[in-house]
């Protein structure tokens, strides 16, 4: 299975601008630039897309792990923060925070399932950085 995306960039690194298009066209010539990446400009950026990918992958994996353990979640909501350290030019951390409503599960079993999902979702396995997770039942 392969998924694709295309980036087009015009101009210099700081003054230029680009756009991103995904195979599904969910992103279709979506703007990105120096200001959307390093400041607060309009558009997306690679780190935001990495955060979305990690939150989505982890949440889906957690649903599968819970299902295999005999639980069906009412809801799972995960936020993810990706840290880029410009001083070293590296993405250093992914922080997952999940809030879940899972009928009948104990807090201990939920933590076990969340840890499994964190360790085994494909995006976690691909990211070579510190990954933290805070998981709570609501």
ABEGO torsion letter per residue (X at the ends): XBBBBBBBBBEBAAABBBBBBBAAGABBGBBBBAAAAABABBEBBAAAAAAAAAAAAAAAAAAAAAAAAGBBBABBBBBBBBBBBAAAGBBABBBBBBBBBBBGBBAAAAAAAAAAAAAABAAAAABBBBBBBBBBBX
